[in-house]
Amino acid sequence: MALRATIFKLDMHIADMVRGYYESHALTLARHPSETDERMMMRVLAFGLLADGQLAFTRGLSSAEEPALWRKDLTGAILTWVELGHPDERRLLQACGKAEHVVVFCYGGTASRMWWQGAEAGLARARNLNVYAVPSEAAKALAGLARRAMTLHISVDEGVAMVSSQDGSVTVEVETWR
């Protein structure tokens, strides 16, 4: 018997001082059986950092053709493609051809630095690609906030996100690598 996805309910309140975005979102997340709390919470963080009315979670790990999140316009064209971790260079180049903007959030510490050092030259021609790094300690701390029913408050100001819940808070300093 196949394992089923675990469903998480999330009320997210975002205050992004840089973009002037102040909204609340009621979200439902499906966590694939092979997905960790850490990766799921990185999806949540990415949503909080990039949120607008069209950003949406995808089928993620259940579908190799889709990113972790994306933003589409009314015609179905992909405006933003969001990947997590250390995606394959070829996958990123294909995404750069499909979407107006591609974003990668790395969260593996030393492994992320090694991935970026190996991938940077091959991705140099991808002008619509941004790469951000989240410290591995912050990603692990975010995983500690994961609950089946969560209320998160995310405040963003100049590359720093403060994520808080009834169980605590985590400060995430996002590094821009590209």
NUPAKE-761596 format. One record per residue (C-alpha): residue in one letter; y, z, x. Coordinates in steps of 0.001 Angstrom, whole numbers, plus 500000, padded with zeros to 6 digits. Layout:
AYZX...
***
This chain:
M500000500000500000A503391499015501385L505993501675501923R509069501437499742A512702501724500712T514363505111500306I517427505011498080F520610506849499108K523668507369496898L526979507545498715D530496508334497575M532779507246500404H536493508005500562I538293505959503223A541762506572504658D542450503916507307M545950504519508635V545860501444510890R545055498936508126G546742500868505326Y543476500946503370Y542964503945501068E540036503536498685S536918505197497328H533561503443497066A530441504444495135L527588502848497080T523818502633496883L521948502116500144A518317501176500530R516877502455503818H513969500314504981P510892502381505982S511370501346509625E515092502170509668T516204505467511167D518898507760509775E520923506897512878R520912503150512132M521589503714508440M524583505911509250M525844503251511668R525813500846508688V527831503424506770L530293503839509660A530683500056509998F531390499854506269G534010502598506577L535726500886509514L535802497404507951A535865498149504210D537628496072501635G536748494865498166Q534241492226499329L532334493925502172A528722494544501124F525450495854502485T522726493211502738R518961493470502585G519248494281506307L515908494851508023S514094493399505002S515553489959505760A515814488472509246E518369485899508019E520964488466506995P523141490866509008A523557494584508307L526745493904506303W528783490896505360R531887489816503540K531784486616501506D534486484796499611L534123483605496018T532519480335497136G529794482160499067A531222481323502493I530664484130504991L533941485611506176T532585488538508222W529086489032509666V528313492548510980E525395493293513329L524226496627514730G522591497548518012H521735494860520548P521256491552518728D519888488482520441E522516486158521963R521152483169520055R521398485089516762L525031485987517515L525945482409518433Q524378481186515179A526294483875513269C529519482768514971G528852479279513632K528197480548510092A530982483127509739E534705483208510390H534389486578512147V531384488327513744V531352492023514636V528752493966516621F528569497764516672C526478499012519621Y525345502630519645G522719502982522367G524713504479525269T523426503127528594A521146500626526851S524192499185525081R526083498792528351M523104497024529905W522760494748526846W526453493834526973Q526397493169530722G523506490755530174A524929489107527050E528647488920527843A528569485698529872G526375483893527337L528697484896524500A531944483994526288R532425480827524216A532138482733520909R535840483163520175N535295484811516778L533151487688518132N534189491334518496V531969493951520134Y532488497684519657A530600500619521148V529956503935519453P528871506757521806S525195507584521307E526036511286520824A528317510393517905A525647508135516357K523104510965516567A525602513415515051L526261510976512182A522516510870511520G522687514619510964L525021514019508007A522520511758506191R521445513012502767R519912511240499756A523142511999497883M526229512114500121T529970512357499820L531724511236502994H535401511210503877I536334508786506643S539764508913508249V540539506161510748D543471506136513156E543808504142516402G540136503685517285V539042507152516189A537125507793512986M536698511289511599V533660511383509331S533242514543507292S530940515810504593Q530022519157503088D527594519554506024G530137519098508831S532224516498510578V531858514036513422T534606512456515497V533735508916516573E535771507234519302V535024503542519014E535371501569522254T536447497922522098W534376495865524516R535554492494523242
***
